[in-house]
Amino acid sequence: MSTTAADHQLIVGGQRSGKSRHAERLAQRWLKASPAHEVCVLATAQAWDEEMRQRIARHQADRPAGIATVEVPLSLTRALRAQSAPGRLLLVDCLTLWLTNWLMPMDGRPDRAAWEAERSALLAALPELSSPVLFVSNEVGWGISPLGREVRDFVDELGRLNQAVASRCQDLTLMVAGQAWTRPVHVETDLP
């Protein structure tokens, strides 16, 4: 990973593919590159049940010392802007749960208009940030098309979000069985 502030990277893969672990290794490399470097994780998960509480606790315990964490289930763009600073790497873990919080909220109905505004704000903010950002997201569109309309909508929207974020990143990493395949992003179309 480059150490220039404008470089962003999207790390995608299936569940348990090693996405978060790879992002944390990149964050550790960032910290070791300079004593002035910092890392902040922007965590999007919400602990609605015991299993999710355990997942969150495991992620927190696995993070290396010296990495700050900010919980941001919805207002990711505001948090990115607030935490962005020269010398600080931001790690967003993860876009999938962020989208889930917007489109499938546990405590109410989705607000599609607010989601569209937040998504647009995120995409507009990325080139303006002084921090490099590592985004973690799931690749969920390789399986069978789900039967339910809401789930199909979620899969489609996550695919669109991943494409749009990737088009604003310098590198894209696909995680397969704990192995990282990283390539520069070559944008051929202007995605919204």
Phi, psi and chi 1 to 4 in degrees:
 res  aa     phi    psi   chi1   chi2   chi3   chi4
   1 MET       -  135.3  165.5  173.6 -162.3      -
   2 SER   -70.6  158.4  172.3      -      -      -
   3 THR  -106.8   16.2   57.6      -      -      -
   4 THR   -81.5  146.6   60.2      -      -      -
   5 ALA   -64.4  -26.2      -      -      -      -
   6 ALA   -83.2   -8.6      -      -      -      -
   7 ASP   -79.1  121.1  -72.1   -8.1      -      -
   8 HIS  -115.8  156.2  -55.8  -44.6      -      -
   9 GLN  -140.4  138.1 -178.2  173.6   -5.9      -
  10 LEU  -107.0  127.6  175.2   61.7      -      -
  11 ILE  -114.2  114.1  -57.7  165.6      -      -
  12 VAL  -120.0  159.1  -63.0      -      -      -
  13 GLY   170.5  177.2      -      -      -      -
  14 GLY   -77.8  176.3      -      -      -      -
  15 GLN   -63.7  135.8 -167.9  164.7  -32.3      -
  16 ARG    62.6   30.2  -67.6  -80.3  168.1 -111.9
  17 SER   -87.7  -10.1   62.5      -      -      -
  18 GLY   101.4   16.2      -      -      -      -
  19 LYS   -58.8  -54.9  -58.6  177.3  -56.8  -67.7
  20 SER   -64.0  -41.8  -65.6      -      -      -
  21 ARG   -62.3  -42.0 -177.8  169.3  -68.7  131.1
  22 HIS   -63.4  -44.3 -179.9   68.2      -      -
  23 ALA   -61.0  -40.2      -      -      -      -
  24 GLU   -67.6  -34.1  -71.3  167.9   -4.0      -
  25 ARG   -65.4  -40.8  -79.1 -166.4  -63.2 -101.8
  26 LEU   -63.5  -38.8  -67.7  174.6      -      -
  27 ALA   -64.2  -41.1      -      -      -      -
  28 GLN   -63.1  -41.2  -75.5  178.5  -49.5      -
  29 ARG   -60.7  -40.7 -157.3  174.9  -58.7  159.4
  30 TRP   -60.7  -46.5  173.3  -95.7      -      -
  31 LEU   -61.6  -40.0  -75.0  172.9      -      -
  32 LYS   -73.8  -20.3  -69.8  177.5 -176.6  175.8
  33 ALA   -69.0  -26.0      -      -      -      -
  34 SER  -159.2  138.9  169.3      -      -      -
  35 PRO   -65.6  -17.1   12.4  -17.7      -      -
  36 ALA   -86.5   -6.8      -      -      -      -
  37 HIS   -78.1  146.2  -78.4  176.9      -      -
  38 GLU  -131.1  161.2  -59.7  173.9   -8.2      -
  39 VAL  -134.3  137.4  172.9      -      -      -
  40 CYS  -130.8  124.8 -179.9      -      -      -
  41 VAL   -88.9  128.0  173.3      -      -      -
  42 LEU  -101.9  101.9  -57.8  176.7      -      -
  43 ALA   -94.1  129.5      -      -      -      -
  44 THR  -104.0   -7.5   61.8      -      -      -
  45 ALA   -69.8  149.1      -      -      -      -
  46 GLN  -122.2  138.1  -65.6 -175.5   80.5      -
  47 ALA   -90.4   83.8      -      -      -      -
  48 TRP   -88.5  -15.6  -68.5  104.9      -      -
  49 ASP  -147.2  173.5   59.2   33.0      -      -
  50 GLU   -64.2  -40.4 -175.6   56.2   32.6      -
  51 GLU   -60.8  -42.6 -172.7  -89.8  -20.8      -
  52 MET   -69.6  -36.4 -173.7   54.4   94.7      -
  53 ARG   -59.0  -40.7  -80.8 -171.6  -79.9  -76.2
  54 GLN   -67.9  -39.1  -69.6  175.1    6.5      -
  55 ARG   -61.6  -46.3  -82.5 -179.7 -176.4  -99.4
  56 ILE   -62.1  -44.5  -68.8  169.2      -      -
  57 ALA   -61.7  -39.2      -      -      -      -
  58 ARG   -65.3  -43.3 -174.2  173.6   54.5 -112.6
  59 HIS   -61.7  -43.4  -88.0  -84.1      -      -
  60 GLN   -63.5  -42.1  -69.4  169.5  -22.2      -
  61 ALA   -67.4  -31.5      -      -      -      -
  62 ASP   -77.8  -18.3  -71.8  -12.9      -      -
  63 ARG   -68.5  138.2  -80.7 -171.8 -159.5  123.7
  64 PRO   -64.1  155.1  -17.3   27.5      -      -
  65 ALA   -62.3  149.4      -      -      -      -
  66 GLY    88.1    5.4      -      -      -      -
  67 ILE  -107.1  118.6  -66.1 -178.9      -      -
  68 ALA   -77.5  155.5      -      -      -      -
  69 THR  -131.4  134.5  -59.4      -      -      -
  70 VAL  -123.8  128.5  175.7      -      -      -
  71 GLU   -84.2  122.0  -55.1  -70.1  -27.1      -
  72 VAL  -138.7   79.1  -72.1      -      -      -
  73 PRO   -68.2  -26.9   19.2  -26.7      -      -
  74 LEU  -129.5  -46.8  -66.9  171.5      -      -
  75 SER   -87.6   58.9  -59.0      -      -      -
  76 LEU   -65.2  -42.4 -179.1   57.0      -      -
  77 THR   -62.2  -45.0  -54.3      -      -      -
  78 ARG   -60.2  -42.6 -175.0  172.8   16.1  159.4
  79 ALA   -66.1  -40.5      -      -      -      -
  80 LEU   -60.0  -45.7  -76.0  165.6      -      -
  81 ARG   -64.5  -41.5  -72.2 -172.8 -176.0  -79.2
  82 ALA   -68.4  -35.9      -      -      -      -
  83 GLN   -91.6  -14.9  -65.1  -61.2  -37.3      -
  84 SER   -65.5  131.5 -177.6      -      -      -
  85 ALA  -161.3  148.3      -      -      -      -
  86 PRO   -56.4  135.5  -23.9   33.9      -      -
  87 GLY    85.1   -1.2      -      -      -      -
  88 ARG  -113.6  122.5 -179.9  178.8  -64.2  149.2
  89 LEU   -89.1  133.8  174.3   75.9      -      -
  90 LEU  -108.0  132.0  -57.5  176.5      -      -
  91 LEU  -118.4  113.7 -168.0  168.6      -      -
  92 VAL   -95.8  114.8  175.5      -      -      -
  93 ASP  -130.3   95.7 -163.0   -1.7      -      -
  94 CYS  -147.4  163.3   73.5      -      -      -
  95 LEU   -64.5  -32.4  -69.1  176.4      -      -
  96 THR   -61.6  -47.6  -47.7      -      -      -
  97 LEU   -71.6  -32.4  -69.0  174.1      -      -
  98 TRP   -60.1  -47.4  179.9   58.7      -      -
  99 LEU   -64.1  -39.5  179.3   62.5      -      -
 100 THR   -58.8  -43.5  -59.4      -      -      -
 101 ASN   -60.2  -34.1  -63.3  -22.4      -      -
 102 TRP   -80.1  -47.0  -82.9  101.3      -      -
 103 LEU   -93.0  -20.3  -64.0 -172.4      -      -
 104 MET  -134.6   55.9  -60.4  176.8  170.5      -
 105 PRO   -65.2  139.9   24.4  -31.4      -      -
 106 MET   -74.7  -20.2  -64.4  -68.7  -74.9      -
 107 ASP  -117.1   31.6   59.6   -9.4      -      -
 108 GLY   162.4 -167.0      -      -      -      -
 109 ARG   -95.4  149.6  -62.5 -176.3   51.3   85.8
 110 PRO   -66.8  147.6   15.8  -20.6      -      -
 111 ASP  -112.6   90.4 -176.6  -16.1      -      -
 112 ARG   -62.7  -39.8 -167.9   63.4 -179.1 -133.5
 113 ALA   -63.9  -42.3      -      -      -      -
 114 ALA   -65.5  -38.3      -      -      -      -
 115 TRP   -60.9  -48.0  156.6 -113.7      -      -
 116 GLU   -59.4  -40.2  -65.3  -68.5  -20.8      -
 117 ALA   -65.6  -42.8      -      -      -      -
 118 GLU   -65.9  -42.3  178.4   67.6   16.9      -
 119 ARG   -60.2  -47.0  179.1 -174.3 -178.1  -83.7
 120 SER   -61.8  -41.1  -66.1      -      -      -
 121 ALA   -63.8  -41.7      -      -      -      -
 122 LEU   -60.0  -49.1  170.2   71.1      -      -
 123 LEU   -64.0  -36.7  -62.6  174.5      -      -
 124 ALA   -70.3  -32.6      -      -      -      -
 125 ALA   -74.8  -29.7      -      -      -      -
 126 LEU   -54.4  -46.1  -71.0 -179.4      -      -
 127 PRO   -69.5  -15.4   -6.6   13.4      -      -
 128 GLU   -92.1  -12.4  -58.9  168.3   -0.1      -
 129 LEU   -73.9  140.6  -61.7  175.3      -      -
 130 SER   -86.0  -11.4   57.8      -      -      -
 131 SER   -97.0  143.7  -73.5      -      -      -
 132 PRO   -71.9  148.3   23.4  -27.8      -      -
 133 VAL  -125.4  133.0 -177.8      -      -      -
 134 LEU  -103.2  119.2  -63.4  174.8      -      -
 135 PHE  -103.1  134.2  -70.1   97.7      -      -
 136 VAL  -108.9  134.6  174.1      -      -      -
 137 SER  -153.2  155.7 -170.4      -      -      -
 138 ASN   -85.9  147.4  -72.9   66.8      -      -
 139 GLU  -103.6  104.1 -179.7   55.6   70.3      -
 140 VAL  -111.4   -0.5  -62.2      -      -      -
 141 GLY   -91.9   14.3      -      -      -      -
 142 TRP   -95.3   -3.2  -73.0   -5.1      -      -
 143 GLY  -100.9 -161.0      -      -      -      -
 144 ILE   -70.7  143.3  -63.1  170.1      -      -
 145 SER   -66.1  126.2 -177.2      -      -      -
 146 PRO   -63.1  152.6  -16.0   26.6      -      -
 147 LEU   -75.7  -36.9  -68.0  176.7      -      -
 148 GLY   -79.6  139.9      -      -      -      -
 149 ARG   -59.2  -44.0 -179.0 -175.9   58.4   78.5
 150 GLU   -63.4  -39.0  -67.3   85.1    3.3      -
 151 VAL   -71.9  -40.8  178.9      -      -      -
 152 ARG   -60.0  -41.7  -79.7 -167.0  -52.7  -86.8
 153 ASP   -60.9  -42.7  179.8   55.4      -      -
 154 PHE   -62.5  -47.3  177.2   83.4      -      -
 155 VAL   -60.0  -45.0  170.2      -      -      -
 156 ASP   -62.0  -45.4  -70.4  -13.2      -      -
 157 GLU   -66.3  -38.2 -168.6   60.9   30.9      -
 158 LEU   -65.5  -39.9 -177.6   58.8      -      -
 159 GLY   -60.7  -43.3      -      -      -      -
 160 ARG   -65.0  -41.7  -75.1 -171.5  -71.9  -89.6
 161 LEU   -62.7  -47.3  176.0   62.7      -      -
 162 ASN   -59.5  -42.5  -75.0  -14.7      -      -
 163 GLN   -63.5  -44.2  -72.6 -177.5   54.4      -
 164 ALA   -66.2  -42.8      -      -      -      -
 165 VAL   -65.6  -43.9  169.8      -      -      -
 166 ALA   -57.8  -36.9      -      -      -      -
 167 SER   -68.1  -12.6   74.9      -      -      -
 168 ARG  -109.7    9.6  -74.8  151.0  178.0   87.3
 169 CYS  -109.2  157.2  -70.1      -      -      -
 170 GLN   -86.9  -31.3  -74.8   64.5   45.8      -
 171 ASP  -130.6  148.7  -68.2  -45.0      -      -
 172 LEU  -126.3  129.4  172.8   64.1      -      -
 173 THR  -118.0  128.7  -63.3      -      -      -
 174 LEU  -103.9  123.9  173.0   63.5      -      -
 175 MET   -97.0  127.4  -65.0  -60.3  -60.7      -
 176 VAL  -134.5  118.3  178.3      -      -      -
 177 ALA    51.4   41.3      -      -      -      -
 178 GLY    80.6    1.4      -      -      -      -
 179 GLN  -106.5  136.5  -57.6  -57.0  -54.6      -
 180 ALA   -98.1  129.9      -      -      -      -
 181 TRP  -115.8  104.8  -64.0    8.7      -      -
 182 THR  -110.6  134.4  -57.9      -      -      -
 183 ARG  -139.8  151.1  -62.7  -69.2  179.0  -99.9
 184 PRO   -65.3  149.3  -15.0   24.8      -      -
 185 VAL   -82.3  132.0  173.6      -      -      -
 186 HIS  -118.8  103.1  -59.8  -73.6      -      -
 187 VAL   -87.3  120.2  179.6      -      -      -
 188 GLU  -102.5  -19.1  -64.2  179.9   18.1      -
 189 THR  -127.4  158.4   60.2      -      -      -
 190 ASP   -92.3   96.0 -172.5   21.5      -      -
 191 LEU   -82.3  146.8  -63.1  170.6      -      -
 192 PRO   -68.0      -   19.3  -23.1      -      -
